[in-house]
Amino acid sequence: MKLWMSLYTMIWVVFIEFLLAMTPGTSIVIQYLHIALGLVIIGLASYNFNGVRWTSVPGRVKRIAKTTFILSIAIGVLGLPLYFGAGAASSILFGITLGGLILFFHVVVGFAIITQAAAVAIAYDMWEDKEFAKETASGDVPEMPVQKY
């Protein structure tokens, strides 16, 4: 798979993960699909980071790709206690459970992943197409260039 395609695929996989997480009920099929897609996210994040790392794209894009990979590992680590129900019954403060706190961070990291994945995909795509070399007039929104394959 071409790197640009993998970068954009990551965004859509994370988006599907959010849709699965918002599905009502706790079907075991949904849970296992969520876990499987989580592993796909880790794989894509690793592939994307390694792919971006071996290009001459600006360092900021590489650092964001690296952070996205690290966050994908972190979300998996946060997902493990959620899967096993750890902390679900232990209230820590004002009725907030440890499991609820872990779930909160799991979701926050998910939002961070999708936003950073989008940033990397767009920045890499613009760098690859040399779009930054062509400035536009203030207030002008030019049409999309025709791709030649």
C-alpha positions in Angstrom: 0.0 0.0 0.0 1.3 3.4 -0.9 2.2 5.5 2.1 -0.3 8.3 1.4 -3.0 5.8 1.1 -2.1 4.2 4.4 -2.0 7.6 6.1 -5.6 8.3 5.0 -6.7 4.7 5.8 -5.6 5.3 9.4 -8.1 8.2 9.8 -11.0 6.1 8.5 -10.1 3.1 10.6 -10.1 5.3 13.7 -13.4 6.9 12.6 -14.9 3.4 12.3 -13.6 2.6 15.8 -15.4 5.6 17.2 -18.6 4.5 15.5 -18.2 1.0 16.9 -17.6 2.4 20.4 -20.8 4.4 20.2 -22.9 1.4 19.1 -25.5 0.7 21.9 -25.2 -2.6 23.8 -22.2 -4.7 24.6 -22.2 -7.3 21.9 -19.2 -9.7 22.1 -18.9 -9.3 18.3 -18.6 -5.5 18.6 -16.0 -5.9 21.4 -13.8 -8.3 19.4 -14.2 -6.1 16.2 -13.2 -3.1 18.3 -10.1 -5.0 19.6 -9.2 -6.2 16.0 -9.5 -2.7 14.6 -7.4 -1.4 17.5 -4.7 -3.8 16.5 -5.0 -2.6 12.9 -4.6 0.9 14.2 -1.3 0.0 16.0 -0.1 -1.7 12.8 -1.0 1.2 10.6 0.5 3.7 13.0 3.8 1.7 13.0 3.7 1.3 9.2 3.0 5.0 8.8 5.7 6.2 11.2 8.3 3.9 9.6 7.2 5.0 6.1 7.4 8.7 7.0 10.6 8.3 8.9 12.4 7.1 5.8 11.4 10.1 3.6 12.8 13.6 3.6 9.5 15.1 4.8 10.0 17.9 7.4 10.8 16.8 11.0 7.5 18.0 12.5 5.6 15.5 10.4 7.9 12.7 11.5 7.6 13.7 15.1 3.8 13.8 14.9 3.8 10.3 13.2 6.0 9.0 16.0 3.7 10.4 18.6 0.7 8.9 16.9 2.4 5.5 17.0 3.2 5.9 20.7 -0.4 7.0 21.4 -1.7 3.9 19.5 0.3 1.7 21.9 -1.0 3.7 24.9 -4.6 3.3 23.8 -4.1 -0.4 23.6 -2.6 -0.5 27.1 -5.5 1.6 28.4 -7.9 -0.8 26.6 -6.6 -3.9 28.4 -8.0 -3.1 31.9 -11.2 -2.0 30.2 -11.6 -5.3 28.5 -11.1 -7.2 31.8 -13.3 -4.8 33.7 -10.6 -3.6 36.1 -11.6 -0.8 38.3 -15.3 -0.8 37.2 -16.5 -1.1 40.8 -13.9 1.0 42.6 -15.1 4.5 43.2 -12.3 7.0 43.5 -14.0 10.4 43.9 -17.6 11.6 43.6 -18.8 8.4 42.1 -16.2 8.3 39.4 -14.8 4.8 39.1 -11.2 3.9 38.2 -12.7 2.1 35.1 -14.5 5.3 34.2 -11.3 7.3 34.5 -9.5 4.8 32.3 -12.3 4.9 29.8 -12.1 8.7 29.7 -8.4 8.6 28.9 -9.0 5.9 26.4 -11.4 8.1 24.5 -9.2 11.2 24.8 -6.2 9.4 23.4 -8.5 8.1 20.6 -9.4 11.7 19.7 -5.7 12.6 19.8 -4.9 9.8 17.4 -7.5 10.7 14.8 -6.5 14.4 14.9 -2.7 13.6 14.6 -3.3 11.0 11.9 -5.2 13.6 9.9 -2.4 16.2 10.4 0.3 13.7 9.2 -1.7 12.6 6.2 -2.5 16.1 5.0 1.1 17.4 5.7 2.7 14.4 4.0 0.3 14.7 1.0 1.0 18.4 0.6 4.8 17.8 0.9 4.7 14.9 -1.6 2.8 16.9 -4.1 5.0 20.0 -3.5 2.0 22.1 -2.9 3.8 24.4 -0.5 6.0 25.5 -3.5 3.0 27.2 -5.1 1.5 30.1 -3.2 -1.9 31.5 -3.9 -3.3 35.0 -3.9 -4.9 36.2 -0.7 -8.6 35.4 -0.8 -8.3 33.1 -3.8 -9.3 29.4 -3.5 -8.0 27.7 -6.6 -9.5 24.6 -8.1 -8.0 21.3 -7.4 -5.2 20.4 -9.9 -5.8 17.6 -12.3 -3.7 14.5 -11.2 -1.6 12.9 -14.0 -1.0 9.2 -13.3 
